[in-house]
Amino acid sequence: MAKKRVLLVLLALIMVFTMAACQGKEQEHVHKIGVVVYDLRDEQVQAFREYLEGYIAENFANVEFLYSTAITDEASEMDFLRDAIAWGAEGIMAFNSYDLKAEVELCAANKVYYIRPSSTVAHTEFQEVANNPYFLGYFGPGENTEYQAGFDMGTYFAQEKISDSYFILTGGAASGNEMHLQRAIGILDALQKCYGVSFPKTSQELASAQAPTVAEAGSLRVTLFSGYVGMEKVGRLAVSTFQMRPSGVVLGVIPLRAIADSLKGAKLGIIDCYTSSNGELFKSGKLCYLTGKYQSIIAPAFAALYNAVTGYADTFREEGHAFAINQGFWTSTDYEDFVEKYALSSGVVMNAYSYGDIMNVCRAYNPKATLEDLKDLASGWDFDSALQRRK
């Protein structure tokens, strides 16, 4: 009997050591992912980084991220991609892009997967790379949703009748950022429709203007300013442009926290992200309208890239092509609503997209996971669906 017990103990120890060895083997390989962002200081970038490094990496021990610093042109983006490839990246999450075709081709030549995790890609650009097996696709609002977000925000402020003068910060609309362009066009179209007027130039022409531009029609006056105001020099120029021609409403297709305190007397509307500083702006009464992304909305994109780097890229293609999966925005018009949504967007215990949600659509953890499962998860981006998942 004693010998039998000893044998059982030995067998148990062998199993423990075998499992430990297997786990150690699995953990030997770390999947390295490069992350392209336009500015590490941007709060939306910081929110996404907090989710990837503070939440995803905590639950996926075999994943490591390398972030770019400030990518403001095509050359710096290509340089970072080369650095990430040299570092050993197996995948790239690109939050911004200057030449999608060139970027994808560089990654493909080095057998590195590329995904746009929360972005809008123009249809023509998408078609150029859709058949490349290393381009996985994109998650994001898409051109129509971006446009509608701007249109809805412009309509809201026109109907509130806070002011007839508007200062519109168009971000990268003039330098090829499709999502910023569509948002700005939407704002301009909405204002003209609500005021029953037409500007001499088209909304696209105005939204694409590089230099500060003024458009007037009837009682409506709009000043447009291009550039990323989170960068100190650009922010100072934006504030001085505003001060030369003050407006009662400031609408941004980008974060405005960096210059918000200098926009004296103006009410703000932003297409941005659910961040703590936007909560502070709501609480102060300066911010009246926020529509945008939230921290964990990038979870399905991470799952898609994780599937690719773990050997399941082909399983998650749309009939052999890259996918285009739409996700929309949350919207708040008061502080209380913001607080409720922010808590779910960034919580560790209660999160709109938890690690369990992600693992369920990863083949490495769920051998039955399919592209349709990934799509279903991504389609539950709205607040009510997120609440339902957490019940």
Backbone hydrogen bonds, N-H to C=O, Kabsch-Sander energy under -0.5 kcal/mol:
donor,donor_aa,acceptor,acceptor_aa,energy
5,R,1,M,-2.2
6,V,2,A,-2.3
7,L,3,K,-2.5
8,L,4,K,-2.4
9,V,5,R,-2.4
10,L,6,V,-2.5
11,L,7,L,-2.5
12,A,8,L,-2.4
13,L,9,V,-2.5
14,I,10,L,-2.5
15,M,11,L,-2.3
16,V,12,A,-2.3
17,F,13,L,-2.8
18,T,14,I,-2.5
19,M,15,M,-2.8
20,A,16,V,-2.5
21,A,17,F,-2.4
22,C,18,T,-2.4
23,Q,19,M,-2.8
24,G,20,A,-2.6
25,K,21,A,-2.2
26,E,22,C,-2.3
27,Q,23,Q,-2.1
28,E,24,G,-0.8
28,E,25,K,-0.6
29,H,25,K,-0.6
29,H,26,E,-0.6
30,V,28,E,-0.6
31,H,29,H,-0.5
31,H,62,N,-3.5
32,K,30,V,-0.8
33,I,64,E,-2.9
34,G,91,G,-2.6
35,V,66,L,-3.1
36,V,93,M,-2.7
37,V,35,V,-0.6
40,L,69,T,-0.5
42,D,39,D,-1.5
46,Q,42,D,-2.5
47,A,43,E,-2.6
48,F,44,Q,-2.4
49,R,45,V,-2.5
50,E,46,Q,-2.6
51,Y,47,A,-1.8
52,L,48,F,-2.6
53,E,49,R,-3.2
54,G,49,R,-0.6
54,G,50,E,-1.7
55,Y,51,Y,-1.2
56,I,51,Y,-2.9
57,A,52,L,-2.5
59,N,55,Y,-1.1
59,N,56,I,-1.0
60,F,56,I,-2.2
61,A,59,N,-0.5
63,V,60,F,-1.4
64,E,31,H,-2.3
66,L,33,I,-2.4
68,S,35,V,-2.3
71,I,37,V,-0.9
71,I,69,T,-0.6
72,T,70,A,-0.8
77,E,73,D,-1.7
78,M,74,E,-2.4
79,D,75,A,-2.2
80,F,76,S,-2.0
81,L,77,E,-2.3
82,R,78,M,-2.2
83,D,79,D,-2.2
84,A,80,F,-3.0
85,I,81,L,-2.4
86,A,82,R,-2.3
87,W,83,D,-1.9
88,G,84,A,-0.8
88,G,85,I,-0.8
89,A,84,A,-2.6
90,E,32,K,-3.1
91,G,32,K,-1.2
92,I,113,Y,-2.3
93,M,34,G,-3.0
94,A,92,I,-0.6
94,A,115,I,-2.7
95,F,36,V,-2.6
95,F,93,M,-0.7
103,E,99,D,-2.5
104,V,100,L,-2.8
105,E,101,K,-2.4
106,L,102,A,-2.1
107,C,103,E,-2.1
108,A,104,V,-3.1
109,A,105,E,-2.3
110,N,106,L,-0.8
110,N,107,C,-0.9
111,K,108,A,-1.8
112,V,107,C,-2.7
113,Y,90,E,-2.5
114,Y,134,Y,-2.9
115,I,92,I,-2.3
116,R,137,G,-2.2
119,S,139,F,-2.5
126,F,122,A,-2.5
127,Q,123,H,-2.3
128,E,124,T,-1.2
129,V,125,E,-0.8
129,V,126,F,-1.1
130,A,126,F,-1.3
132,N,129,V,-1.7
135,F,132,N,-1.8
136,L,114,Y,-2.6
136,L,134,Y,-0.8
137,G,114,Y,-0.6
138,Y,323,F,-1.9
139,F,116,R,-2.2
140,G,325,I,-2.0
145,T,141,P,-0.7
146,E,142,G,-2.4
147,Y,143,E,-2.4
148,Q,144,N,-2.5
149,A,145,T,-2.3
150,G,146,E,-1.8
151,F,147,Y,-2.6
152,D,148,Q,-3.0
153,M,149,A,-1.8
154,G,150,G,-2.6
155,T,151,F,-2.4
156,Y,152,D,-2.2
157,F,153,M,-2.0
158,A,154,G,-2.1
159,Q,155,T,-2.3
160,E,156,Y,-1.7
161,K,157,F,-1.0
162,I,157,F,-0.8
166,Y,221,R,-2.7
167,F,249,V,-2.6
168,I,166,Y,-0.6
168,I,223,T,-3.2
169,L,167,F,-0.6
169,L,251,L,-2.6
170,T,168,I,-0.7
170,T,225,F,-2.6
171,G,227,G,-0.6
173,A,170,T,-2.2
175,S,172,G,-1.4
176,G,173,A,-0.7
177,N,172,G,-2.4
178,E,176,G,-1.0
181,L,177,N,-2.2
182,Q,178,E,-2.5
183,R,179,M,-1.9
184,A,180,H,-2.4
185,I,181,L,-2.5
186,G,182,Q,-2.2
187,I,183,R,-2.1
188,L,184,A,-2.3
189,D,185,I,-2.7
190,A,186,G,-2.2
191,L,187,I,-2.4
192,Q,188,L,-2.2
193,K,189,D,-2.2
194,C,190,A,-2.9
195,Y,191,L,-2.3
196,G,192,Q,-0.9
197,V,192,Q,-2.1
206,L,202,T,-2.3
207,A,203,S,-2.9
208,S,204,Q,-1.6
209,A,206,L,-1.3
213,T,224,L,-2.0
215,A,222,V,-3.1
217,A,220,L,-2.4
220,L,217,A,-2.0
221,R,164,D,-2.4
222,V,215,A,-3.1
223,T,166,Y,-2.8
224,L,213,T,-3.3
225,F,168,I,-2.6
227,G,171,G,-2.3
229,V,227,G,-0.8
231,M,228,Y,-1.7
235,G,231,M,-3.0
236,R,232,E,-2.4
237,L,233,K,-1.8
238,A,234,V,-2.3
239,V,235,G,-2.2
240,S,236,R,-2.3
241,T,237,L,-2.1
242,F,238,A,-2.2
243,Q,239,V,-2.6
244,M,240,S,-1.6
245,R,241,T,-1.1
248,G,165,S,-0.6
249,V,165,S,-1.6
250,V,267,K,-2.8
251,L,167,F,-2.4
252,G,269,G,-2.6
253,V,169,L,-2.2
259,I,256,L,-1.6
260,A,256,L,-1.4
261,D,257,R,-0.5
262,S,259,I,-1.4
263,L,259,I,-0.6
263,L,260,A,-1.3
264,K,262,S,-1.5
266,A,263,L,-1.7
267,K,248,G,-2.4
268,L,286,K,-2.8
269,G,250,V,-2.2
270,I,289,Y,-2.4
271,I,252,G,-2.4
272,D,270,I,-0.7
272,D,291,T,-1.7
274,Y,293,K,-1.9
275,T,273,C,-1.1
279,G,275,T,-1.5
280,E,276,S,-1.8
281,L,277,S,-2.0
282,F,278,N,-2.1
283,K,279,G,-2.6
284,S,280,E,-2.0
285,G,281,L,-0.7
285,G,282,F,-1.2
286,K,281,L,-1.2
287,L,281,L,-1.9
288,C,268,L,-2.8
289,Y,268,L,-1.1
290,L,332,S,-2.6
291,T,270,I,-2.3
292,G,330,W,-2.6
293,K,272,D,-2.0
296,S,345,S,-0.8
297,I,294,Y,-1.8
298,I,295,Q,-0.8
299,A,296,S,-2.0
302,F,298,I,-2.1
303,A,299,A,-2.4
304,A,300,P,-2.2
305,L,301,A,-2.2
306,Y,302,F,-2.9
307,N,303,A,-2.4
308,A,304,A,-1.6
309,V,305,L,-2.6
310,T,306,Y,-1.3
311,G,308,A,-1.7
312,Y,307,N,-3.3
313,A,308,A,-0.6
316,F,312,Y,-0.9
316,F,313,A,-1.0
317,R,314,D,-1.1
318,E,321,H,-2.7
319,E,317,R,-1.3
321,H,318,E,-1.7
322,A,130,A,-2.0
323,F,136,L,-2.1
325,I,138,Y,-2.7
326,N,324,A,-0.6
327,Q,140,G,-1.6
330,W,292,G,-2.4
332,S,290,L,-2.9
338,F,334,D,-1.9
339,V,335,Y,-2.6
340,E,336,E,-1.8
341,K,337,D,-2.0
342,Y,338,F,-3.2
343,A,339,V,-2.1
344,L,340,E,-1.1
345,S,341,K,-1.8
346,S,342,Y,-1.4
347,G,343,A,-0.8
351,N,349,V,-0.6
352,A,344,L,-1.9
358,I,354,S,-1.8
359,M,355,Y,-2.8
360,N,356,G,-1.6
361,V,357,D,-0.5
361,V,358,I,-1.6
362,C,359,M,-1.4
363,R,361,V,-0.5
365,Y,362,C,-1.7
366,N,362,C,-3.0
369,A,366,N,-2.3
371,L,315,T,-0.5
374,L,370,T,-1.9
375,K,371,L,-2.7
376,D,372,E,-2.5
377,L,373,D,-2.2
378,A,374,L,-2.5
379,S,375,K,-2.5
380,G,376,D,-0.7
380,G,377,L,-1.0
381,W,378,A,-0.6
382,D,379,S,-0.5
386,A,382,D,-2.1
387,L,383,F,-2.4
388,Q,384,D,-2.1
389,R,385,S,-2.0
390,R,386,A,-1.3
391,K,388,Q,-1.1
